[in-house]
């Protein structure tokens, strides 16, 4: 009865003005939700031939509106908590909404031609993309363990289906099944960890959890709380593809359709890091020594396993999957370092990673044939001669991921490693530097195949939209490396509000 009485009191006190204010805090998320609903209605009512293009336009419009709303709010200083501390429109959330909106726009741009070539259901594909973006945005703006888990599952369920979108391909169905099983396993770790943290603190709201931990004199000795942190760390490591919880990544990346792989390689990692920063640095800062030690071990293992595993790969998808494991290790250095420098480096690198990693996968979508994806290293032979622009762009992405100056991958790693050294994690940075040297081999191996001349292969035909999206990604990968302060000057990181909001 007390619960019902409390709910009734909330309903009475929740005015129309408060409802409008709360909606403004999640305006970008609402824009994508509206686009999703309109896309589903269009898919239901329109004839088959018109569904795909119309839904694509609706998806692009919704994501463009979301990007504009998030960028405008970020430029004006961000918002505040809403919905009784279950969500927020602060600068940290807005930063990731900008990132996810750009990712969604790029994904729609490269997938339109791909799904037609592969004879997939285009409208449903775009609907799943919108649903996954909604989950990502909800995850970034969540300030309660409850809303975090809802965002996580919204994202995960959409991607489970998208990975199996190649319904006539055994490999795609296998990828979806593996991702479902491992993803459910990881979600169980996260949920059990949340339950234990709730049991130890008496709240699911991150701000109140932080206050409760502060008030406990022996919080670092509380076995319930420590076990909760351990389970959360393991679950988060699964989501970011951190070793030794990375085994699903190469198989799922290889089996999923290429636009899905490109989308999830960036989106799931960025959303998971937003979740990690929110929960650990904002909700559990007084247990930093415990979760820093756990994440440092995952970071070291990820950099070693990821870079060594990529060396033996013939599939470019699997190579980039292992590369993603190593990249997760690099980013974790910034999370472990913490503070303004560490979190700022993480945010910058995620923004950079969006363009260089997505662009590499996007190039492969142009090579795809009606019978399936072509992701073997041999399929890249002569790409620089068959389509010089794509060959040049692929070279830019590989060199950026390897960390060659003046590309954005170099400056991003510099920020991460500098933050790690400044905060005393020098041994972790040494591992990062050494493994980065190892990574040069397999990234240059891809470049070698791109510029290996072959005879008998015709010129490569490509649609303008994917090439434009790939070129834009490469341009930003170069521009952000030469002039990284563009991100700061544009207000994306600002003078500190984004970093403060994440803590």
C-alpha positions as CSV (number, residue, x, y, z in Angstrom):
1,X,0.0,0.0,0.0
2,X,2.8,2.4,0.8
3,X,4.3,1.9,-2.7
4,X,0.9,2.7,-4.3
5,X,0.5,5.8,-2.1
6,X,4.0,7.0,-3.1
7,X,3.3,6.5,-6.7
8,X,0.0,8.4,-6.4
9,X,1.8,11.3,-4.7
10,X,4.3,11.4,-7.5
11,X,1.6,11.5,-10.1
12,X,-0.1,14.4,-8.2
13,X,3.1,16.4,-7.9
14,X,4.1,15.8,-11.5
15,X,2.9,18.9,-13.3
16,X,2.6,19.5,-17.0
17,X,5.4,22.0,-16.7
18,X,7.7,19.5,-15.1
19,X,6.8,16.9,-17.8
20,X,7.8,19.5,-20.5
21,X,11.0,20.3,-18.7
22,X,11.9,16.6,-18.4
23,X,11.2,16.0,-22.0
24,X,13.6,18.8,-22.9
25,X,16.4,17.0,-21.1
26,X,16.0,14.0,-23.4
27,X,15.0,15.8,-26.5
28,X,17.5,14.1,-28.8
29,X,16.3,10.7,-27.5
30,X,12.6,11.7,-28.1
31,X,13.5,12.7,-31.7
32,X,14.9,9.3,-32.5
33,X,11.9,7.6,-30.7
34,X,9.5,9.6,-32.9
35,X,11.5,8.6,-36.0
36,X,11.3,5.0,-35.0
37,X,7.5,5.1,-34.5
38,X,7.0,6.8,-37.9
39,X,9.3,4.4,-39.6
40,X,7.3,1.4,-38.2
41,X,4.1,3.0,-39.4
42,X,5.5,3.6,-42.8
43,X,6.8,0.0,-43.0
44,X,3.3,-1.2,-42.2
45,X,1.3,1.0,-44.6
46,X,3.5,1.6,-47.6
47,X,3.9,-0.9,-50.5
48,X,7.0,-3.0,-50.4
49,X,9.0,-1.1,-53.1
50,X,8.6,2.3,-51.3
51,X,9.2,1.1,-47.7
52,X,12.9,1.1,-47.8
53,X,13.6,4.5,-49.2
54,X,10.9,6.2,-47.1
55,X,12.0,4.6,-43.9
56,X,15.7,5.5,-44.7
57,X,14.6,9.2,-45.2
58,X,12.7,9.1,-41.9
59,X,15.6,7.6,-40.1
60,X,18.0,10.2,-41.5
61,X,15.6,13.0,-40.6
62,X,15.1,11.8,-37.0
63,X,18.9,11.3,-36.4
64,X,19.6,14.7,-38.0
65,X,17.1,16.4,-35.7
66,X,18.5,14.5,-32.7
67,X,22.1,15.7,-33.7
68,X,20.9,19.3,-33.9
69,X,19.1,19.2,-30.6
70,X,22.0,17.6,-28.8
71,X,24.6,19.9,-30.3
72,X,22.5,23.0,-29.5
73,X,21.9,21.9,-25.9
74,X,25.6,21.0,-25.5
75,X,26.7,24.4,-26.9
76,X,24.3,26.2,-24.4
77,X,25.7,24.4,-21.4
78,X,23.7,21.2,-21.1
79,X,20.8,20.3,-18.8
80,X,20.2,18.6,-15.5
81,X,18.6,15.5,-13.9
82,X,15.1,14.6,-14.9
83,X,12.4,12.0,-14.2
84,X,13.1,11.9,-10.5
85,X,16.9,11.3,-11.0
86,X,16.4,8.3,-13.4
87,X,17.8,10.3,-16.4
88,X,19.7,13.4,-17.1
89,X,20.3,15.8,-19.9
90,X,23.8,16.9,-18.7
91,X,26.7,17.7,-21.0
92,X,28.1,14.1,-20.6
93,X,24.8,12.6,-21.9
94,X,24.6,15.2,-24.7
95,X,28.2,14.5,-25.8
96,X,27.3,10.8,-26.4
97,X,24.0,11.7,-28.0
98,X,26.0,13.7,-30.6
99,X,28.3,10.8,-31.1
100,X,25.5,8.3,-31.5
101,X,23.5,10.5,-33.8
102,X,26.5,10.8,-36.1
103,X,27.1,7.1,-36.0
104,X,23.4,6.5,-36.9
105,X,23.6,8.8,-39.8
106,X,26.8,7.2,-41.2
107,X,25.3,3.7,-40.7
108,X,22.1,4.6,-42.7
109,X,24.3,6.2,-45.4
110,X,26.4,3.1,-46.0
111,X,23.6,0.5,-45.5
112,X,21.1,1.7,-48.1
113,X,23.1,0.4,-51.1
114,X,24.4,-2.6,-49.1
115,X,21.0,-4.1,-48.1
116,X,19.7,-3.7,-51.7
117,X,22.8,-5.5,-53.0
118,X,22.4,-8.3,-50.5
119,X,18.5,-8.4,-51.0
120,X,17.8,-7.7,-47.3
121,X,14.7,-6.1,-45.9
122,X,15.8,-2.5,-45.9
123,X,13.0,-0.9,-43.8
124,X,13.4,-3.4,-41.0
125,X,17.1,-2.9,-41.0
126,X,16.8,0.9,-40.5
127,X,14.2,0.3,-37.7
128,X,16.6,-1.9,-35.9
129,X,19.4,0.7,-36.3
130,X,17.1,3.4,-34.7
131,X,16.1,1.1,-31.9
132,X,19.8,0.4,-31.1
133,X,20.6,4.2,-31.1
134,X,17.7,4.7,-28.7
135,X,19.2,2.1,-26.3
136,X,22.7,3.8,-26.6
137,X,21.2,7.3,-25.9
138,X,19.2,5.9,-23.0
139,X,22.3,4.3,-21.6
140,X,24.3,7.5,-21.8
141,X,21.6,9.6,-20.1
142,X,20.8,7.1,-17.4
143,X,21.5,8.0,-13.8
144,X,19.9,5.1,-12.1
145,X,20.8,1.4,-12.1
146,X,17.3,0.7,-13.3
147,X,17.4,3.0,-16.3
148,X,21.0,1.9,-17.1
149,X,19.8,-1.7,-17.4
150,X,16.8,-0.8,-19.5
151,X,19.0,1.1,-21.9
152,X,21.5,-1.7,-22.0
153,X,18.8,-4.3,-22.9
154,X,17.2,-2.1,-25.5
155,X,20.5,-1.8,-27.3
156,X,21.4,-5.4,-26.9
157,X,18.1,-6.9,-28.1
158,X,18.1,-4.7,-31.3
159,X,21.7,-5.9,-32.0
160,X,20.9,-9.5,-31.4
161,X,18.3,-9.4,-34.2
162,X,20.5,-7.2,-36.5
163,X,23.4,-9.7,-36.2
164,X,21.2,-12.4,-37.6
165,X,19.7,-10.3,-40.4
166,X,21.3,-12.5,-43.0
167,X,18.5,-15.0,-42.6
168,X,19.7,-17.3,-45.3
169,X,23.3,-17.4,-44.0
170,X,24.4,-19.9,-41.5
171,X,27.3,-17.7,-40.3
172,X,24.9,-14.8,-39.6
173,X,22.5,-17.0,-37.6
174,X,25.5,-18.4,-35.7
175,X,26.7,-14.9,-34.9
176,X,23.2,-13.9,-33.6
177,X,23.0,-17.0,-31.4
178,X,26.4,-16.5,-29.9
179,X,25.8,-12.8,-29.3
180,X,22.5,-13.6,-27.7
181,X,23.9,-16.2,-25.3
182,X,27.1,-14.3,-24.4
183,X,25.2,-11.0,-24.2
184,X,22.6,-12.6,-21.9
185,X,25.4,-14.0,-19.7
186,X,27.0,-10.6,-19.5
187,X,23.7,-8.9,-18.7
188,X,23.2,-11.4,-15.9
189,X,26.6,-10.3,-14.4
190,X,25.6,-6.7,-14.6
191,X,22.2,-7.3,-13.1
192,X,23.5,-9.4,-10.2
193,X,26.1,-6.7,-9.6
194,X,23.5,-4.0,-9.5
195,X,21.4,-6.0,-7.1
196,X,24.3,-6.4,-4.7
197,X,25.1,-2.7,-4.9
198,X,21.5,-1.9,-4.2
199,X,21.5,-4.3,-1.2
200,X,24.7,-2.6,0.1
201,X,23.6,1.0,-0.4
202,X,19.8,0.9,-0.3
203,X,19.4,2.9,-3.6
204,X,19.5,2.4,-7.3
205,X,20.2,6.1,-8.1
206,X,23.9,6.8,-8.7
207,X,24.0,10.0,-6.7
208,X,22.4,8.4,-3.6
209,X,24.7,5.4,-4.0
210,X,27.7,7.7,-3.9
211,X,26.4,9.4,-0.8
212,X,25.7,6.0,0.9
213,X,29.2,4.7,0.2
214,X,30.7,7.9,1.5
215,X,28.7,7.6,4.7
216,X,29.9,4.0,5.3
217,X,33.2,4.1,7.3
218,X,34.1,0.6,6.1
219,X,32.7,0.6,2.6
220,X,36.0,-0.8,1.2
221,X,35.6,-3.8,3.5
222,X,31.9,-4.4,2.7
223,X,31.9,-7.9,1.0
224,X,28.4,-7.3,-0.5
225,X,29.6,-4.0,-2.1
226,X,32.9,-5.4,-3.3
227,X,31.3,-8.4,-4.9
228,X,28.8,-6.1,-6.6
229,X,31.7,-4.1,-8.0
230,X,33.4,-7.3,-9.2
231,X,30.3,-8.5,-11.0
232,X,29.7,-5.1,-12.6
233,X,33.3,-5.0,-13.8
234,X,33.1,-8.4,-15.4
235,X,29.8,-7.5,-17.1
236,X,31.2,-4.2,-18.4
237,X,34.3,-6.0,-19.6
238,X,32.1,-8.3,-21.7
239,X,30.3,-5.3,-23.2
240,X,33.5,-3.4,-24.2
241,X,35.1,-6.7,-25.6
242,X,37.8,-6.6,-22.9
243,X,40.0,-9.7,-22.5
244,X,39.6,-12.3,-21.2
245,X,35.9,-11.7,-21.8
246,X,36.3,-11.0,-25.5
247,X,35.8,-14.5,-27.1
248,X,32.5,-13.7,-28.7
249,X,33.8,-10.6,-30.6
250,X,35.6,-12.2,-33.6
251,X,32.9,-14.7,-34.4
252,X,30.1,-12.1,-34.0
253,X,31.9,-9.4,-36.0
254,X,32.6,-11.9,-38.8
255,X,29.1,-13.4,-39.0
256,X,27.1,-10.2,-38.8
257,X,26.3,-8.2,-41.9
258,X,28.9,-5.5,-42.5
259,X,26.9,-2.4,-41.6
260,X,25.9,-4.1,-38.4
261,X,29.5,-4.9,-37.6
262,X,30.6,-1.3,-38.4
263,X,27.7,0.1,-36.2
264,X,28.2,-2.2,-33.2
265,X,32.1,-2.0,-33.3
266,X,31.8,1.7,-32.3
267,X,28.3,2.0,-30.8
268,X,28.4,-0.8,-28.2
269,X,31.9,0.2,-27.1
270,X,31.1,3.9,-26.7
271,X,27.8,3.1,-24.9
272,X,29.5,0.7,-22.6
273,X,32.2,3.2,-21.7
274,X,29.6,5.8,-21.0
275,X,28.0,3.3,-18.6
276,X,31.4,2.5,-17.0
277,X,32.2,6.1,-16.4
278,X,28.8,6.8,-14.9
279,X,28.7,3.9,-12.6
280,X,32.3,3.8,-11.4
281,X,33.6,7.3,-11.5
282,X,30.3,9.0,-10.5
283,X,28.4,6.4,-8.5
284,X,31.4,4.6,-6.8
285,X,34.3,7.0,-6.6
286,X,35.2,6.0,-3.1
287,X,35.9,2.5,-4.2
288,X,38.3,3.6,-7.0
289,X,41.2,1.5,-5.8
290,X,39.1,-1.6,-6.1
291,X,37.6,-1.1,-9.6
292,X,40.8,0.6,-10.9
293,X,42.8,-2.6,-10.1
294,X,40.1,-4.7,-11.9
295,X,40.0,-2.5,-15.0
296,X,43.8,-2.2,-15.1
297,X,44.1,-6.0,-15.4
298,X,41.4,-6.1,-18.1
299,X,43.2,-3.3,-20.0
300,X,46.6,-5.1,-19.9
301,X,45.1,-8.4,-21.0
302,X,43.1,-6.7,-23.8
303,X,46.1,-4.9,-25.3
304,X,48.2,-8.1,-25.3
305,X,45.5,-10.5,-26.4
306,X,44.0,-8.2,-29.0
307,X,47.2,-7.2,-30.7
308,X,48.7,-10.7,-30.7
309,X,45.4,-12.3,-31.9
310,X,45.0,-9.9,-34.8
311,X,48.4,-11.0,-36.3
312,X,47.2,-14.4,-37.4
313,X,43.9,-13.3,-39.0
314,X,43.1,-13.5,-42.7
315,X,39.6,-12.1,-42.4
316,X,39.6,-8.3,-42.1
317,X,36.5,-8.5,-40.0
318,X,38.2,-10.7,-37.5
319,X,41.4,-8.7,-37.7
320,X,39.4,-5.5,-36.8
321,X,37.6,-7.4,-34.1
322,X,40.9,-8.2,-32.3
323,X,41.9,-4.7,-33.0
324,X,38.8,-3.6,-31.2
325,X,39.8,-5.7,-28.2
326,X,43.1,-3.9,-28.1
327,X,41.5,-0.5,-28.6
328,X,39.3,-1.2,-25.5
329,X,42.5,-1.8,-23.5
330,X,43.9,1.6,-24.6
331,X,40.6,3.4,-23.7
332,X,40.5,1.7,-20.3
333,X,43.9,3.3,-19.5
334,X,42.0,6.7,-19.5
335,X,39.2,5.3,-17.4
336,X,41.7,3.9,-14.8
337,X,43.6,7.2,-14.8
338,X,40.4,9.1,-14.1
339,X,40.3,12.8,-13.4
340,X,39.9,15.5,-16.0
341,X,42.8,14.3,-18.1
342,X,41.8,10.7,-18.1
343,X,38.1,11.1,-18.8
344,X,38.8,13.8,-21.3
345,X,41.2,11.5,-23.2
346,X,38.5,8.7,-23.2
347,X,35.9,11.0,-24.6
348,X,38.2,12.4,-27.3
349,X,39.4,8.9,-28.3
350,X,35.8,7.5,-28.5
351,X,35.0,10.4,-30.9
352,X,38.1,9.7,-32.9
353,X,37.4,5.9,-32.9
354,X,34.0,6.6,-34.4
355,X,35.5,7.8,-37.6
356,X,38.6,5.7,-38.0
357,X,37.1,2.3,-37.1
358,X,33.7,2.8,-38.7
359,X,35.4,4.0,-41.9
360,X,37.5,0.8,-42.1
361,X,34.4,-1.4,-41.9
362,X,32.5,0.9,-44.3
363,X,35.1,0.4,-47.0
364,X,34.4,-3.4,-46.8
365,X,30.6,-2.7,-47.4
366,X,31.5,-1.4,-50.9
367,X,33.2,-4.7,-51.7
368,X,30.3,-6.8,-50.6
369,X,28.7,-9.0,-53.4
370,X,25.1,-10.3,-53.6
371,X,26.2,-13.7,-52.4
372,X,28.0,-12.4,-49.3
373,X,30.6,-10.2,-47.7
374,X,34.1,-10.2,-49.0
375,X,36.4,-9.6,-46.1
376,X,39.4,-11.8,-46.8
377,X,42.7,-10.0,-47.1
378,X,42.9,-11.3,-50.7
379,X,39.7,-9.5,-51.5
380,X,41.5,-6.2,-50.8
381,X,44.2,-7.0,-53.4
382,X,44.4,-4.2,-55.9
383,X,41.7,-2.0,-54.2
384,X,44.0,1.0,-54.6
385,X,44.1,0.5,-58.4
386,X,40.4,-0.6,-58.9
387,X,39.1,2.4,-56.8
388,X,42.0,4.8,-55.9
389,X,39.8,6.9,-53.6
390,X,38.7,3.9,-51.5
391,X,42.3,2.6,-51.5
392,X,43.6,5.9,-50.2
393,X,40.8,6.1,-47.5
394,X,41.4,2.6,-46.3
395,X,45.1,3.5,-45.9
396,X,44.2,6.5,-43.8
397,X,42.0,4.4,-41.5
398,X,44.6,1.7,-41.0
399,X,47.4,4.2,-40.4
400,X,45.2,6.1,-37.9
401,X,44.3,2.9,-36.0
402,X,48.0,2.1,-35.9
403,X,48.7,5.5,-34.3
404,X,50.7,7.2,-37.1
405,X,51.1,10.9,-36.8
406,X,49.5,13.3,-37.7
407,X,46.3,11.2,-37.8
408,X,43.8,11.2,-35.0
409,X,44.7,7.8,-33.7
410,X,48.1,9.1,-32.7
411,X,46.9,12.2,-30.8
412,X,44.2,10.1,-29.1
413,X,46.7,7.5,-27.8
414,X,49.0,10.4,-26.8
415,X,46.2,11.8,-24.6
416,X,45.4,8.4,-23.1
417,X,49.0,7.5,-22.4
418,X,49.8,10.9,-21.0
419,X,46.9,10.7,-18.6
420,X,48.0,7.2,-17.5
421,X,51.6,8.3,-16.8
422,X,50.4,11.4,-14.9
423,X,48.2,9.3,-12.6
424,X,50.9,6.8,-11.8
425,X,49.8,3.9,-14.2
426,X,53.2,3.9,-16.0
427,X,53.4,0.1,-16.2
428,X,50.1,0.0,-18.0
429,X,51.2,2.7,-20.5
430,X,54.4,0.8,-21.2
431,X,52.3,-2.2,-22.2
432,X,50.2,0.1,-24.3
433,X,53.2,1.5,-26.1
434,X,54.8,-1.9,-26.8
435,X,51.6,-3.5,-28.0
436,X,50.9,-0.5,-30.3
437,X,54.2,-1.2,-31.9
438,X,53.1,-4.8,-32.5
439,X,49.8,-3.5,-34.1
440,X,51.7,-1.7,-36.8
441,X,52.4,-5.1,-38.5
442,X,48.9,-6.2,-39.1
443,X,47.6,-2.7,-40.0
444,X,50.3,-2.3,-42.6
445,X,49.5,-5.8,-43.8
446,X,46.1,-4.5,-44.8
447,X,47.7,-1.5,-46.5
448,X,50.0,-3.9,-48.4
449,X,47.1,-5.9,-49.8
450,X,45.2,-2.7,-50.7
451,X,48.2,-1.6,-52.9
452,X,49.2,-5.0,-54.3
453,X,48.6,-4.8,-58.0
454,X,46.5,-7.6,-59.5
455,X,45.4,-8.2,-63.1
456,X,42.0,-9.3,-64.4
457,X,39.9,-7.5,-61.8
458,X,37.5,-4.9,-63.2
459,X,37.1,-1.3,-61.8
460,X,35.0,-1.2,-58.7
461,X,31.6,0.4,-59.0
462,X,30.3,2.1,-55.9
463,X,27.2,4.2,-54.8
464,X,27.9,7.8,-54.0
465,X,26.3,7.8,-50.5
466,X,28.7,5.2,-49.0
467,X,31.7,6.8,-50.5
468,X,30.7,10.2,-49.2
469,X,30.3,8.8,-45.7
470,X,33.7,7.0,-45.9
471,X,35.3,10.2,-47.2
472,X,33.8,12.3,-44.5
473,X,35.1,9.9,-41.9
474,X,38.6,10.0,-43.3
475,X,38.5,13.8,-43.5
476,X,37.7,14.0,-39.9
477,X,40.3,11.4,-38.9
478,X,42.9,13.7,-40.5
479,X,41.5,17.0,-39.4
480,X,41.1,15.9,-35.7
481,X,44.7,14.6,-35.8
482,X,46.2,17.8,-37.3
483,X,44.0,20.1,-35.2
484,X,42.5,18.2,-32.2
485,X,41.4,21.4,-30.6
486,X,38.5,21.4,-33.1
487,X,36.7,19.2,-30.7
488,X,37.2,21.6,-27.8
489,X,36.6,24.7,-29.9
490,X,33.3,23.3,-31.1
491,X,32.2,22.9,-27.5
492,X,32.1,19.1,-27.7
493,X,34.3,18.8,-24.6
494,X,34.0,22.4,-23.6
495,X,36.0,23.8,-20.7
496,X,35.0,21.1,-18.3
497,X,31.2,20.6,-18.0
498,X,31.3,17.3,-19.9
499,X,34.1,15.9,-17.8
500,X,32.4,17.1,-14.6
501,X,29.1,15.6,-15.6
502,X,30.7,12.2,-16.0
503,X,32.1,12.2,-12.5
